[in-house]
Amino acid sequence: MKEVIAFVQASGGLDYAKAAMERYSAAAFAILDQMPDSAAKTAMRELVVYVTQRRK
C-alpha cells in the first residue's frame, strides 16, 4: 500500500484530484447560484463545502 501512495503522490495524482474537485465544486456553486434561496439550496452549498474541505 505504501508503494501505491508514493506512486500517486509522485505522479501528481493528488494535485490532479484536488484540481478536479475544485472545478466540480465551482460548477456546483455556479448552478446553485442560479436557484432561488431556500433551505435546500443552503443545504446543498453546505454539503459541497463539507465534502471538499474535510480532512478525513
N, C-alpha and C positions, 0 to 999 in steps of 0.2 A: 504494500500500500504506500509506503514512503516513496518508492520509486515513481509511482503514478503521480503523487502530489508534486514531487520535484519536477517531473516532466511537464505537468500542466503549468506550473509556475514558470519554468524556464522557457516554455514555448509561447508565453504571453496569453495563455488561456484565461487566466483570471482577469486580465485587463480587457480582453475581448468581451467576456461575460459582463463585466461591470459597464462597459460602454453600451452594450446591447440593452441592459437593464435601464440605463439612463434614457436611451432612445424610447423604449416602450413606456416608461413612466411619463416622459414628456408628452408622448402621443395620448396617453390616457388622460392626463390633465387637460390637454387641449380639447379633447372630446367632452370631458366633464364641464369645462368652462362654457360650453355651448348650451348646457342644460340649465333649467331654472333652479334656483336654490331650493333645496329640500333636505329632509333628514337622510334620504337615500344617497343624494349627491355627497353630503358631508361624510357619510359612512364609507362611500367608495373612495373618496380622497384620503381618508384616514387609513384605509386598507392599503392603498398604493404606498403611502408613506411608511406604514409599518413593514410591509414586505420588502421595500427597497432600502430601508435604513436599519433593519435589525442586524444584530451581530452574530447571533447563534440561536 
